[in-house]
Amino acid sequence: MKKLTHKEEEVMAILWRLEHAFVNDILNAMEEPKPPYNTVSSIVRKLETEGLIGYEAFGKTHRYYPLLKKEDYRADVLEHVVDNFFDSSPAELLSYFVKKEKMDPEEINRLLEEIRKKS
């Protein structure tokens, strides 16, 4: 799967959240400073051309929706991160979050319980 640019990811995140949106809806959901309308429209058209989003036509305007599932993209990105930054070790990734104190003990215990259930 192709890695999306930061702006493409931003548009996809908005579409995943809204489920259906016009370009103006996407633009309104973006944080300041907002890009120009034409920039967002170009990103949307590129994502549509690549088959990552679809649209419904309403006269001359289009309402867009994601075809790429968030879960599929997340899995691909995480696999890339684990492979390239954590020596292909999910344990190293988890260890990173534990060591950086990004996870509280309650979260760690919950994850350990899930791991035990899978065993």
ZIWO-V384228 format. One record per run of one state. SS is the DSSP state (helix for helix, strand for strand, loop for the rest). FROM is the first residue (numbers start at 1). LEN is the number of residues. If there is no record, write none. Layout:
# ZIWO-V384228
ss={SS/SS}
from={FROM/FROM}
len={LEN/LEN}
This chain:
# ZIWO-V384228
ss={loop/helix/loop/strand/loop/helix/loop/helix/loop/strand/loop/strand/loop/helix/loop/helix/loop/helix/loop}
from={1/6/19/21/22/23/30/37/50/53/59/61/67/70/86/90/100/105/119}
len={5/13/2/1/1/7/7/13/3/6/2/6/3/16/4/10/5/14/1}
